[in-house]
């Protein structure tokens, strides 16, 4: 079953709410009108009861029941105000009852049942009436019961006419509300249609397309802005993946081609043992470079997917860097480079992954050793700056042009591609270093001039030294 559109559902909800509100308004207005109309009738009856009271008070105190009957008949038989009047004295003695009430005794209450003022509606001969019943105490030594009524046809007619108008105009108002609600819903949802059309134009081959920018200042504008920001992130991620795939393919193609070429040359004719060993040595060297490249690619892929887990714990940077320095001393000796390090004696604890921090130092030192020729120098230091630990790796190598300094942390970017190839670089080391620093909530930067070496600066937030458990006695 096909579901109704949002516009139609909104219209139906609007119509239902409007109908309930209209019904409540109509019933409320009818009840208010009825109350006010009957209040006016009751006020008129109360005024007539006061007139009867004044008439009875005007009689002589020692007047007999017969005299009261005579006076009352003379006063009310010729006035219309007595058409629906009955008056009783003590012990339910009848003083006056109009001819109409004589013919309709059911309209009245027995006098002894009237204890307090009451208003009752009656229907006599098909006509509506309103009656009041009241006790008049201590009037010339008597207690009187007055029962008085008036026709209520005008009230009932007015209420009936008002109800007819409500029933006549209510459907028209509902139709108008339905049309207005549908128009409003379509107008309110028209930006959504624009967003849908824009979203359909975005595809894998057209990620540059964006949804229509709305200036409505409401939730729909926030939705369109959020979706466009999401598309920016998707496009950026897609382009990174595409570039990563292309660069990885290019980087892997070269060593594989070299391995294949070396093997083909070795098999083209018979060679001596020394020549075969040399060919195998070249193949092994390229295989090792390819393995290192694949490991770097896997690291970047795991980092991008969020699967490169960090094992965070308090790490003493002094001990970590001292271990790194010892492993690079032999490399410096082999390459005839001066390598020195200085680490402050104060505590340098950071919350981090020790293996990744060691890898960070190895990447920076490897980069410094690659681009420093003999008899150059490489210098590493660890110092504090406020609440940060600062790692400096300085070399006296070829340096980096200013235009290249903002790109060296990009993947597969190499300042000197030919030289990097010969030294085994793939342009991923500094990108991995930047990722490690970012994961540790730090920063990394470079200062360099061509021919004057380069200085890489890493700042990591420090933590308080952990409390060591005391040795058992």
PEPE-V231732 format. One record per backbone hydrogen bond with DSSP energy under -0.5 kcal/mol. CO is the residue of the C=O (numbers start at 0). NH is the residue of the N-H. E is the energy in kcal/mol with one decimal. If there is no record, write none. Layout:
BEGIN
((CO;NH;E) (CO;NH;E))
END
This chain:
BEGIN
((4;8;-2.6) (5;9;-3.0) (6;10;-2.0) (7;11;-2.5) (8;12;-2.6) (9;13;-2.8) (10;14;-2.8) (11;15;-2.8) (12;16;-2.7) (13;17;-2.6) (14;18;-2.6) (15;19;-2.4) (16;20;-2.6) (17;21;-2.9) (18;22;-2.8) (19;23;-2.8) (20;24;-2.6) (21;25;-2.9) (22;26;-2.8) (23;27;-2.4) (24;28;-2.8) (25;29;-2.4) (26;30;-2.6) (27;31;-2.4) (28;32;-2.7) (29;33;-2.7) (30;34;-2.5) (31;35;-2.5) (32;36;-2.7) (33;37;-2.5) (34;38;-1.9) (35;39;-2.0) (36;40;-2.1) (37;41;-3.0) (38;42;-2.5) (39;43;-1.9) (40;44;-2.3) (41;45;-2.6) (42;46;-2.0) (43;47;-1.9) (44;48;-2.5) (45;49;-2.0) (46;50;-1.7) (47;51;-2.4) (48;52;-2.6) (49;53;-2.5) (50;54;-2.4) (51;55;-2.5) (52;56;-2.5) (53;57;-1.3) (55;58;-1.2) (59;62;-1.3) (63;67;-2.4) (64;68;-2.5) (65;69;-2.4) (66;70;-2.6) (67;71;-2.4) (68;72;-2.4) (69;73;-2.2) (70;74;-1.9) (71;75;-2.5) (72;76;-2.1) (75;78;-0.9) (78;81;-1.5) (79;82;-1.9) (81;84;-1.2) (83;148;-1.9) (84;97;-2.2) (85;146;-3.0) (86;94;-3.1) (86;95;-2.0) (87;144;-2.7) (88;91;-1.0) (88;92;-0.5) (89;92;-1.4) (91;93;-0.5) (92;88;-3.5) (95;86;-3.3) (97;101;-2.0) (98;102;-1.6) (99;103;-0.8) (103;106;-1.5) (104;107;-1.6) (109;112;-2.2) (110;113;-1.3) (112;114;-1.0) (117;132;-2.4) (119;130;-3.7) (121;123;-0.5) (121;128;-3.5) (123;126;-2.1) (126;123;-2.6) (127;151;-2.6) (128;121;-2.5) (129;149;-2.1) (130;119;-2.9) (131;147;-2.5) (132;117;-2.2) (133;145;-2.8) (134;136;-0.6) (135;143;-2.7) (137;139;-0.7) (138;141;-1.4) (141;138;-2.9) (143;135;-3.3) (143;145;-0.5) (144;87;-2.6) (145;133;-2.5) (146;85;-2.3) (147;131;-3.2) (149;129;-2.7) (151;155;-2.4) (152;156;-2.9) (153;157;-2.7) (154;158;-2.5) (155;159;-2.5) (156;160;-2.7) (157;161;-2.6) (158;162;-2.4) (159;163;-2.2) (160;164;-2.3) (161;165;-2.1) (162;166;-2.6) (163;167;-1.9) (164;168;-2.8) (165;169;-2.2) (166;170;-0.6) (167;171;-0.6) (168;172;-2.6) (169;173;-2.4) (170;174;-2.5) (171;175;-2.5) (172;176;-2.7) (173;177;-2.6) (174;178;-2.5) (175;179;-2.8) (176;180;-3.0) (177;181;-2.5) (178;182;-2.3) (179;183;-2.6) (180;184;-2.6) (181;185;-2.5) (182;186;-2.4) (183;187;-2.8) (184;188;-2.2) (185;189;-0.8) (188;191;-0.6) (188;192;-1.7) (189;193;-1.8) (190;194;-2.2) (191;195;-2.5) (192;196;-2.5) (193;197;-2.2) (194;198;-2.6) (195;199;-2.0) (196;200;-0.8) (197;200;-0.6) (198;201;-1.0) (202;205;-1.0) (205;202;-0.6) (205;208;-1.0) (211;213;-0.5) (217;221;-1.8) (218;222;-2.5) (219;223;-2.6) (220;224;-2.6) (221;225;-2.5) (222;226;-2.7) (223;227;-2.4) (224;228;-2.3) (225;229;-2.3) (226;230;-2.5) (227;231;-2.2) (228;232;-2.1) (229;233;-2.6) (230;234;-3.0) (231;235;-2.5) (232;236;-2.8) (233;237;-2.9) (234;238;-2.9) (235;239;-2.3) (236;240;-2.5) (237;241;-2.8) (238;242;-3.0) (239;243;-3.0) (240;244;-2.9) (241;245;-2.5) (242;246;-3.0) (243;247;-2.8) (244;248;-2.5) (245;249;-2.3) (246;250;-2.8) (247;251;-2.6) (248;252;-2.0) (249;253;-1.3) (250;254;-1.0) (251;255;-1.7) (252;256;-2.5) (253;257;-2.3) (254;258;-2.6) (255;259;-2.7) (256;260;-2.9) (257;261;-2.7) (258;262;-2.3) (259;263;-2.5) (260;264;-2.5) (261;265;-2.0) (262;266;-1.7) (263;267;-0.9) (264;268;-0.6) (271;275;-2.3) (272;276;-2.4) (273;277;-2.2) (274;278;-2.4) (275;279;-2.8) (276;280;-2.4) (277;281;-2.2) (278;282;-2.4) (279;283;-2.9) (280;284;-2.4) (281;285;-2.3) (282;286;-2.4) (283;287;-2.6) (284;288;-2.2) (285;289;-2.6) (286;290;-2.6) (287;291;-2.5) (288;292;-2.4) (289;293;-2.7) (290;294;-2.4) (291;295;-2.1) (292;296;-2.6) (293;297;-2.7) (294;298;-2.1) (295;299;-2.5) (296;300;-2.5) (297;301;-2.7) (298;302;-2.4) (299;303;-2.5) (300;304;-1.9) (301;305;-0.7) (301;306;-2.0) (301;307;-1.1) (302;305;-0.7) (306;308;-1.5) (309;311;-1.0) (312;351;-2.3) (314;316;-0.9) (314;349;-2.2) (315;319;-2.0) (316;320;-2.9) (317;321;-2.1) (318;322;-1.9) (319;323;-1.7) (320;324;-2.8) (321;325;-2.0) (322;326;-1.5) (323;327;-1.3) (324;328;-1.0) (325;329;-0.6) (327;331;-2.1) (328;332;-1.9) (329;333;-2.4) (330;334;-2.1) (331;336;-2.8) (332;335;-0.9) (335;374;-0.5) (336;338;-0.6) (337;377;-3.2) (339;379;-2.1) (341;381;-2.1) (347;316;-2.9) (348;462;-2.8) (349;314;-3.1) (349;351;-0.9) (351;312;-1.9) (351;353;-0.6) (352;356;-2.5) (353;357;-2.3) (354;358;-2.1) (355;359;-2.3) (356;360;-2.0) (357;361;-2.4) (358;362;-2.5) (359;363;-2.2) (360;364;-2.5) (361;365;-2.8) (362;366;-2.4) (363;367;-1.9) (364;368;-2.8) (365;369;-2.1) (366;370;-1.4) (368;371;-0.9) (370;372;-0.5) (370;397;-1.7) (372;375;-1.7) (375;337;-2.6) (376;395;-1.5) (377;339;-2.0) (378;393;-3.3) (379;341;-2.1) (380;391;-2.4) (381;343;-1.9) (382;389;-3.6) (384;387;-1.8) (386;461;-2.7) (387;384;-2.7) (388;390;-0.5) (388;459;-2.5) (389;382;-2.3) (389;391;-0.5) (390;457;-2.6) (391;380;-2.2) (392;455;-2.7) (393;378;-3.4) (394;453;-0.5) (396;452;-1.3) (397;450;-3.9) (400;403;-1.0) (400;404;-1.0) (401;404;-0.5) (401;405;-0.5) (403;406;-1.6) (403;407;-1.1) (406;409;-2.2) (409;412;-1.4) (414;416;-0.6) (415;419;-2.6) (416;420;-2.1) (417;421;-1.8) (418;422;-1.6) (419;424;-2.9) (420;423;-1.1) (426;411;-1.9) (426;412;-0.8) (427;431;-2.4) (428;432;-2.4) (429;433;-2.5) (430;434;-1.9) (431;435;-2.4) (432;436;-2.4) (433;437;-2.5) (434;438;-2.4) (435;439;-1.1) (436;441;-2.5) (437;440;-1.9) (439;460;-0.5) (442;458;-2.5) (444;456;-2.7) (446;454;-2.6) (448;451;-2.4) (452;448;-1.2) (453;394;-2.2) (454;446;-2.1) (455;392;-2.2) (456;444;-2.0) (457;390;-2.9) (458;442;-1.9) (459;388;-3.3) (460;350;-0.5))
END
